[in-house]
């Protein structure tokens, strides 16, 4: 398996994986993702085998931080280590920076509670830990996980504002819900 920045001839495969992996409410318009990558605001890296995209990861670097915005693996090959490969490679690629991502907050009443637990275990297994920061936004209550040094609430909000742009950041309604001191 190879890890590399997206090549022009891989966009169609990335879009197919993106559309199958994320529910509509979690997807940005694909043309805006393409535009962000072309402008250098975001980067997409792929896991490839023989010119076939197995999965991808989208990262948004800003200051001393990197936000993992999307991580998806083709439904044809899930649970074979591709997701771990991608997350480990992105952590290596951006070593020395605070790497953050959002996951749905654990909630025993949620319809997808087991999926949320599995997703959290996946990231913890790959070296992520809780930042002890939770946010509310259009996608609901989310927990911020980080790799490396912990991000502060203020840093995270700056990163989100950069990622979304000022207008969409305001429209997103993202706000810090609660923070817990680290022990």
C-alpha positions in Angstrom: 0.0 0.0 0.0 1.3 3.5 -0.9 0.6 6.8 0.7 0.6 9.9 -1.5 -1.0 13.2 -2.2 -4.0 12.9 -4.5 -3.2 12.7 -8.2 -5.5 14.3 -10.7 -6.6 10.9 -12.0 -7.8 9.7 -8.5 -10.4 12.4 -7.9 -13.3 10.3 -9.3 -12.4 7.3 -7.0 -12.1 9.6 -4.0 -15.5 11.2 -4.7 -17.1 7.7 -4.9 -15.6 6.7 -1.5 -16.6 10.0 0.0 -20.2 9.8 -1.2 -20.6 6.2 0.1 -18.8 6.8 3.4 -20.5 9.9 4.8 -24.2 10.7 5.3 -25.4 13.8 3.5 -25.5 15.9 6.6 -21.8 15.4 7.2 -20.7 16.1 3.6 -19.5 19.4 2.3 -20.2 20.0 -1.4 -17.5 18.0 -3.2 -16.6 20.9 -5.4 -15.7 23.0 -2.3 -13.3 20.2 -1.2 -11.7 20.1 -4.6 -11.4 23.9 -4.6 -9.8 23.9 -1.1 -7.2 21.4 -2.2 -6.5 23.3 -5.5 -6.0 26.5 -3.5 -3.6 24.8 -1.0 -5.9 25.2 2.0 -6.4 21.5 2.4 -4.6 18.3 1.3 -5.9 14.9 0.4 -3.7 11.9 0.7 -4.7 8.5 -0.6 -3.9 4.9 0.2 -3.2 3.2 -3.2 -2.7 -0.3 -4.5 -2.0 -0.6 -8.3 -3.5 2.8 -9.0 -6.7 1.9 -7.1 -7.7 4.3 -4.3 -8.4 2.2 -1.2 -9.1 5.2 1.0 -8.3 8.8 1.6 -7.7 11.3 4.4 -8.3 15.1 4.1 -6.1 17.3 6.3 -6.2 21.1 6.8 -2.9 22.4 8.1 -3.0 25.8 10.0 -0.3 27.3 12.2 1.0 24.5 14.4 -2.1 22.4 14.0 -3.6 20.0 11.5 -7.3 19.1 11.3 -8.2 15.7 9.9 -11.5 16.6 8.3 -12.4 13.4 6.6 -11.0 9.8 6.7 -12.8 7.2 4.6 -12.0 3.7 3.3 -13.8 2.0 0.4 -16.6 -0.3 1.6 -15.0 -3.1 -0.5 -12.0 -3.4 1.8 -12.9 -2.0 5.3 -11.4 -3.6 8.4 -8.2 -4.6 6.7 -5.9 -1.9 8.2 -6.3 0.8 5.5 -7.8 3.4 8.0 -5.0 2.8 10.5 -2.4 3.1 7.7 -3.9 6.4 6.6 -4.1 7.9 10.1 -0.6 6.7 11.0 0.9 8.1 7.8 -0.8 11.5 8.3 0.6 11.7 11.9 4.1 10.9 10.5 3.7 13.4 7.7 2.7 16.2 10.1 4.9 15.2 13.0 5.6 18.0 15.4 2.1 19.5 14.9 -1.0 19.1 17.0 -3.3 16.9 15.0 -7.0 17.1 15.8 -10.2 15.6 14.7 -13.9 15.4 15.7 -15.9 12.4 16.6 -19.5 12.1 17.7 -19.7 12.3 21.5 -20.5 9.0 23.2 -24.2 8.8 24.0 -25.8 5.6 25.2 -29.2 6.9 23.8 -27.8 7.5 20.3 -29.0 5.1 17.6 -25.4 4.5 16.5 -23.9 4.2 20.0 -22.0 1.0 19.1 -20.6 2.7 16.0 -19.5 5.7 18.1 -17.7 3.4 20.5 -15.9 1.6 17.7 -14.9 4.8 16.0 -13.4 6.2 19.3 -11.6 2.9 20.0 -10.1 3.1 16.5 -8.6 6.5 17.0 -7.4 5.7 20.6 -5.7 2.5 19.2 -3.9 4.8 16.7 -2.5 7.2 19.3 -5.3 9.8 19.7 -6.6 10.9 23.1 -9.4 13.2 24.3 -8.6 16.9 24.4 -11.4 17.1 27.1 -13.1 19.6 24.8 -16.6 19.1 23.5 -18.4 21.3 20.9 -21.9 21.9 19.7 -22.6 22.6 16.1 -24.6 21.7 13.0 -23.5 18.0 13.3 -24.5 17.8 17.0 -22.3 17.3 20.0 -18.8 16.3 19.1 -15.6 15.5 21.0 -12.2 16.8 19.9 -9.5 14.1 19.9 -5.8 15.0 19.4 -2.5 13.4 18.6 0.6 15.0 20.1 0.2 18.0 22.3 -3.4 19.0 23.4 -5.1 21.8 21.5 -6.7 24.5 23.6 -10.4 25.6 23.0 -9.2 28.9 21.6 -6.7 27.2 19.2 -9.4 24.8 18.1 -11.9 27.6 17.3 -9.2 29.5 15.3 -8.5 26.3 13.3 -12.2 25.8 12.6 -12.7 29.4 11.6 -9.7 29.0 9.2 -11.1 25.7 7.8 -14.6 26.9 7.3 -14.0 30.6 6.6 -15.5 33.4 8.7 -19.0 33.3 7.2 -19.5 29.5 7.3 -17.9 29.4 10.8 -20.6 31.8 12.0 -23.3 29.9 10.3 -22.1 26.6 11.7 -22.9 27.6 15.2 -19.8 25.9 16.5 -19.3 26.7 20.2 -17.4 25.1 23.0 -19.8 23.1 25.1 -17.7 22.2 28.0 -14.1 21.5 28.9 -12.6 19.4 31.6 -9.2 19.9 33.1 -6.6 17.3 32.3 -5.5 15.1 35.2 
